Amino acid sequence: MLKKILKWTGIIIGCLVLIAIVFYVIASVSVNSRANKVYEVKLQTLSIPNDSASYEMGRHTATIRGCLECHGNNLAGKVFLSDTTPIGVLYAANLTSGKGGINYTDEDWVRALRHGLNKENKSVWFMPSQHTTAQLSNQELGALICFLKKQPPVDNVQPQHELKPLGTILTFFNKFPLFTAEAIDHNATYADQVKVEVSPAYGKYLAISCAGCHGEEFKGGPANAPGEPPFPDLTSTGNPGKWTSDQFVATLRTGTTPEGKLLSDFMPWKVFGKASTDEELQAIYLYLHNHK
């Protein structure tokens, strides 16, 4: 009897292992196919300015849209996932022309920032272009590229990115938003300029950068990883919906809510809140406050 139980236990375990192997092979093939998909896009011809005012606009955009937060103040890249993590190895790219950096033409910049694609027209990994740069006005995107092109070269060679089995499975189930190009409308057109004003329309233009963490409808959600706080509802139905415009601005300037609660360091208020103008923060407040 015991031999029968052990035999059937072994058969069941063997079947489960075989099923797991087959599933992982399917997931791996699917993820590799998505990683190697070549996109056909029509790149817009964008005139890149070279004046000091455009440079300052680009610097401001790089700050509030998170470029400096992810790639570092010198844009030489930073670690996002090291080889000690179970998900994979992922580094924000060195955006300068130094050793280990990039050598982009104006078209290459448009391809990456507008479409989330590398030089081979394959999706870049984990760069949230859809929430940061894809929908910028032509004027602001040109200014951002002006700023990026003028950064001094920094030597910083980084490891090749790779997915480990857990990262492959999470990507397969779309729980790890790895392939940026999949989330972008490559046929969309964009305004030449966006008027800077305290209005819900301008707030919507800016607030898309919040969608990466707080969701497309800004309703928040559970934490992404252990140790992270849940993402709050930023709309009129959440706690920030009870705040006045002045309280909203003060919270992002100081990191302390009207209730006396400290914002988590996972919320980049120290960069975003302090770099944004009063007009920008008030516009975001108007948009979120009227969003249900």
N, C-alpha and C positions, 0 to 999 in steps of 0.2 A: 504493500500500500504506500509506504513511504517513498519507494522507488518511483511509483506512478506519479505521486505528487511532485517529486523533484523533476521528473521528466517533463510533465506538463508546465511546471513553473519555468523550466529552462526554455521550452518552446514559446511560451507567452513572452518571456523577456526577450528572446531572440527576435520574435515578430515585432515587438515594440521598438527594438533597436533598429531593425530593418526599416520600419515605417519612418522613424526619426531620420535615418540616413537619406531615404528617398525624399522626404519633405525638405531636408536641408539642401539637397542637390537641386530640387526644383526652385527653392527660394534663391539660391546662389546664382543659378542660370538667369532667373528673372531680374535680379538686382544688377548683374553684370550687363545684361541687355539694356537696361535703363541707363546704366552708367556710360555705355558706349554708343547710345543713340546719337546720330548726327542730325541736327536740326537744320532745316532750310529756312533761313530768315532773310528778309530784305532790310539791310542796314540803312538807316537814314543818313543823309549827308549832313553833318553837323559842323557848323563853323565854330572852331574853338578860339575864344578870345585870348588876349595876352596882356591885358591892362591890369593895373593894380586893384581897381574896384572889383573886377571879376575875380581876381585872386582872393580878395577878402570875402566875397560872396561864397566862393568855393570852399574856403577854409571854414566858414560858418556852417555851411551845409555838411561838410565832412565831420564836424563836431556834433551837430544835433541829429544827424542821421546815423550815427554810430560807427562811422569809418574808423575814427581814432580809437574808439572804445575797443573795437575788435582787432584792429591791425597795429595798434600802438601809436603813441604820440609821434614817433618818427616814421610810422607806416611800414616798418621793417618786418611786421608779422609777430604773432604771439601764439603760444600753445593754446589749443582749445581742448583737445583730448590727447594725452600722452600715451605712450605704449604701456603704461601701468593700468589703464582703464580696460574694462571688459568689452567695450563697444568698438574701439578702433584707435587709429592714430590720425589726428586731424589738427592741422595748424592753419591759422589765418595767414594768407600769403604775404610775402614781402613785396609790397607794391612799388618799391623804389627800383632804380636801375642798377643797384649794387649787385655784388656776387650773391647768387641765390634769388635775386629779384626777377622782375619781369622786364621785357623790352616791348612795350606796346605802341602801336600806331594809334592815331585818333580813332580809326575804325575798330581796333581791338578794344579800346576803352568803351566805345558805344556798345559793342557786342557783349561785353561783360556786365556793364552797369545797366543797360537797357533790357538785355535779354538773358542775362545769367549764363552766358556761354563763354567757353575758352576759345583759343585760336583755332581749335579743331572743330568748332561748332558743337562740342559736347558740353553737357551741363557742368558748371562749376559745382563744387561740393559745399553745401551748408552756408553759402553766402546769401543772406536774405534780401537779394535784390528786389524781390516782389514787394517788400515792406520798406525799402529804403531809397533805392535809386531808380527803379524801373519807371515809376510814374512821375519823375521830376519833369518840370517844364523844360523846354529846349534851352532856354536861357540859363536855368540853374544847373542843368546837366553839363552844359558847356563850361560854365564857371567851375564846377567841381573838377572836371577834367583838366582845366587850366591849373588849378591848385595841385592836383595829383602829379601832373607832368613836371612841375617845378620843384618837387621835393628832392633834396640832396640824396645821392646814392648811399645806401647803407649795406654793408656786407652781412648777410644773414642767411646761411644755407640751412634749410629745414628738411626733416625727413619726408619721404613720400607718404601721402595719405593712404590709408588702407582700412578696410573693415574687418573686424573679427566676427566669429560666428554670431554672437549676440547682436552686433550691429547690423549684420546681414538680415537676421530675422526681424529686427525692429523696422528696418527699412522696407522689407518685404510687406509688412503689415501697415506701412505708412505711419508708424509711431515715431519715426526719426526722420524729420524733413530734410533729407540729404540732397536731393536733386532739384536745385533752384529752378531750372528751366521749365520743369513740369508745372510750376505754379504761375507762370507768366503768360499773358495773352500776347503772342508775338506779332499779331496783326493790329494791335491797338495804336492809336495816334495820340499825340500829347500836345498840350497848349504851348505856344511859343513863350508866353509869359503868364505868371500867376500873380494877381494883384495882392500886395501885402496889405492886409486890413484886418481889423477885429470883426470877423464875420464867421458864421458857421461854415461857409464854403471854403475859406482859407484854413479854418480849423480842420476840416476833413482832409484837405491836402497834406497837412502836417501830421495828423493823428494816425495815418496809416502806419507810421513807424511803431506805434504802440501795439498794432495788431499781431505782431510776431509773438508776443508774450500773452497778451490779454484776449486774443481771439479776434476773428474777423468782425464780430459784432461787439467787441470790447466788453463782453460779459464775464471775462475772467475764466478761471478753471483751476483744476488741481495742480499741485506742484509737479514739475517735470522730473525731479530727482530727490532722493533723501537729503534732508537738510535745507531744502528750498521751501519758502512759504508758498501757499496757494496764491494764484493771481486774482486780485480783486476785480469786481464788476466796476468799470469806470463810468457807466452810463447813469442816467437819471434814476435808475432802479437800484443802484449800488450806494454804498456809503458816501463816495465822493459827490454823488448827486445831491446830497444835503448841504454841501459847502457852497459858500458864495464864491464869486470870481476871485476876490482878493484872497480868500482862504486857500483856494486851489493854487494860485500863484505862490503864496507864502509857503505852502507845503512843499512844492517843487524847488523852492529856493533854499529852504532850511532843512528839509528832510524830516520835519515834524508835522503831523496832522493837527487839525484843530482840536482833536480829542487828546492830544499829547502823546500820540503813538509815534515811535520812530520808524521811518521807512527802512525796509531791508536793504542791505548793500546789493542784493540781486537787482534792485531797481536802480538804474543808472542816473539817479537824480543829481548826483554831484557833478556830472558832466552835462546831462541834458537840461536839467532845471536851471543851472547857473549860466549856461551858454545861451539859452533861449531868451529872446527879448520879451518884454511884457506883452507886446502886441501878439506875439506867437502863442504865448501861454494863454492869454485871454481868448484868442480865437479857438484854440483847442478846447478850452472850457466850454465855450458857447456850443461847439459842435457836440461834445460829449453830453452836455447838460440837456440838449434837445434830442438826444439819441435814446430811444427806448428799446 
